[in-house]
Amino acid sequence: MPVARPRQPVLSRQRIVEVATAILDKEGLDALSTRRLAQELGVRAPSLYNHFATKDAILDAVADAIIAQVDLRMFGKGEWAVALTEWARTYRRALAAHPNAVPFLAHGPALRPAALALADAVYGALVEAGWPPSYATRIGAAMRYFVAGSSLGSFALGFPDDPSVYAQRYPNLRDAHRLRGRHRQVDDGAFELGLATLVRGFETLYAQVVDAR
């Protein structure tokens, strides 16, 4: 005897997170509601509450799935400055793939497991390298500010590509119309320059704070 098909699609936490992430990526935080999510999944909204108690719980799961993509394996292997640099790059890649989620992620790890694991790994590696706990905390925060800010959007794509916009009123920006065509080179170069400068500053501080003890 054939088995009757379920009237509604089978839901799972993973499927809900995947569809919620797709809505967030395409339309932003304001577009994500339980009603919209249920519609995209082909179910009734109350079905979502079998897996998540609230919309905020869904957002937390989306945020944690993004942070889970950040590679932490470099910590505990070699110099702390090298590990910090490699981690910042993979952190930026994860956030830059989902820029609409960055404002939500910027509030901190909350009770999200992957986010707490990330904070634990960075802080632990810095303390293990000899940084005082207060400095390790501030360095981790500074790196998060920098990476999150660089992931919000493109600096270069923010400039119109019409030369006439700049010709009369903004002579110092006479070449700014070229930025859009080179946005990846400009944005990636700016990130790498800022990252290198930041880490070099930490290395100088390390010599003053740790090596001098």
Long-range contacts (C-beta under 8 A, 24 or more apart in sequence): 8-42, 8-43, 8-44, 8-47, 9-41, 9-42, 9-43, 11-41, 11-43, 11-47, 11-48, 11-50, 11-51, 12-51, 13-51, 13-52, 13-61, 15-41, 16-41, 16-48, 16-51, 16-52, 16-58, 16-61, 17-58, 17-61, 17-62, 17-65, 20-58, 20-59, 20-61, 20-62, 21-62, 21-65, 21-66, 21-98, 21-101, 24-62, 24-98, 24-100, 24-101, 25-98, 25-100, 25-101, 27-100, 28-100, 29-59, 29-100, 29-101, 29-103, 29-104, 32-58, 32-59, 34-58, 59-104, 60-110, 60-111, 60-112, 62-101, 63-101, 63-104, 63-105, 63-112, 63-115, 64-112, 64-113, 64-114, 64-115, 65-114, 66-94, 66-95, 66-97, 66-98, 66-101, 66-105, 67-94, 67-105, 67-112, 67-114, 67-115, 67-118, 68-114, 69-93, 69-94, 69-97, 70-94, 70-114, 70-118, 72-117, 72-118, 72-121, 75-121, 75-122, 75-124, 75-125, 76-125, 76-128, 80-125, 80-126, 80-128, 80-129, 80-131, 81-199, 81-202, 81-203, 81-206, 83-125, 84-122, 84-125, 84-126, 84-139, 84-143, 84-199, 84-202, 85-195, 85-196, 85-199, 87-122, 88-143, 88-146, 88-147, 88-195, 89-195, 91-118, 91-143, 91-147, 92-147, 92-150, 92-151, 92-191, 95-147, 95-148, 95-151, 96-150, 96-151, 99-151, 99-152, 99-153, 102-148, 102-151, 102-152, 103-152, 105-148, 106-144, 106-148, 129-210, 130-206, 130-210, 131-206, 131-209, 131-210, 132-209, 132-210, 135-205, 135-209, 139-202, 142-198, 143-198, 146-194, 146-195, 146-198, 150-187, 150-190, 150-191, 150-194, 154-183, 154-187, 155-179, 155-186, 155-187, 155-190, 156-180, 156-182, 156-183, 156-186, 156-187, 157-183
